[in-house]
Amino acid sequence: MTGAESRRPDRRKAGRREPGAGLDALPPDAVGCWVVCTRHTTHLFDLYDAAYARVPGPGRRAMDHDGTWLRLLRFGVRPRVGISFLIFVDDPDPVVAAFFELWRVSSTVVRIETATRDQLDQLRTGPPGGDGA
């Protein structure tokens, strides 16, 4: 094995990060759970289950299905710090989902971090004993 071959990244670890680790963009080979923050809204991605949820900050405009896990169909534009992302998701109503897909465009991304599933669920529902608002 040459020196160059020994420096190749381990593909088995590609896209995996420790919880809380930040990065500038969600890589195409990303797996796991991710928190993508815009200025006032938190977007949750569980890439193990191809799921997405939006959690607006205080005083922000509510959208249909906020706080609900939606099936993530694909990225139009992957999350990257400094730009907006575009995603396509299924409507939770199977009759609607059979004919239409929903899309979401974020505001400018300011932070991308890894998370655990428990952290995503806590962000989605609010602190224990809270009202989730």
N, C-alpha and C positions, 0 to 999 in steps of 0.2 A: 504494500500500500504506500502510495506517495504521500508527501506532506499535505498536498492539496486535497487528496481524498479524505484524509483524517480530519480535515476542518469542515467537511460538509455538515450541514445541520441534520439532526436526527429527525426524519420525517414523522416518526411516531409521536414526537412532541410538538410538531408544528401546530400553531394556532392555540396551544394550551398556555395559560398564564396562571399565576398564583392569584387567589382572591385579593381584590384591592389594587392589583397592578394596573397602571394607566398606560395608555398608548395613544398615538395620534390618529389611528384609523383602525377600523374593524377589518382584519385581513380576510381575504377570500377563503382561506382554509380554517377560519375560526370555528371552534367548538366551545361548548360550555355556556355559561350564563354571563350576561353583560348588562351594564347600566350605562346608558348613553344620556348625557345631560345637555339640554339646551339652556338658555338663560333662565327660563321659568318652568320648564317641564322636564320630567324624568321619563325616559323610555326604557322599558325592560325587554330584554331579548333572552329567551331560553332556547338556544340553538340545539340542545339535545332533543327537544320536543317540537322544534320549529314553531315557537310560540312568541307572541309579542303583546305587550300591554303598555298603555299610556297612562301616566299619572301626572295630571296638571298640578302646578304649584298653587299656593293660596292666591285667590283673586283672578286666576286665569280662566279663560273661556272653556267651558266643558264641551266635550265632543261625544258623540254616540259611542257607547261601549268603553268609556274610560274605566280603567281598573279591571277590565275583563281580559282574560287571556284569549287572544285571537290566533288562528292558525296563520303563520307566516308563510306566504307562498313564494316570494322572491324579493330580492333587492333590485330596485331600479338604479339607485345610487347608494352605495354602501356608506354607513356613517364614517365621517372624517371630521376631525376638529377643524373649524373655520368655514365649513360649508353645511348646507342642508342635506338631509338624506331623503330618499324616496323608497317606500316599501309598498308591497301589495299583500293584502291579508284577506282571508275569507270572512264573510259576514257570519255571525253566530247562528243565524236562522238558515237551516239547510235549504229551504226553498229559495231564499234570496241567493245563497251561495251557489246554487246550481246554475244561475243565470248571470250573476254579477260578481265582480271582485271589488273590494274596497281598496283605496290607496290613501296613503298618508305622506305628506311632505312636512318635514320638521322645520323649525326655525334653525338658526345657526348652532351647530354642535360646539360646546365649550369643553366637554370632558367625556372620556370613554374609559370605563373601568371594568375589570372582571368582578364577578360576585358569585356567591353560592345560591342555590335554589332557595334556601331559607331566607337569605337576604332579599332576594327578589320578592318573595311572598310577603315579607314584612314591609317592604317599600310599597307594594301594591295595595295592601290592606290597612296600613298604618300600624302604629305601635299597639302591643297587646293592651286590651282594655280601652283603647281609643275608639273613635267613631269612624276612622278611616278617611276623614276629611283632610 
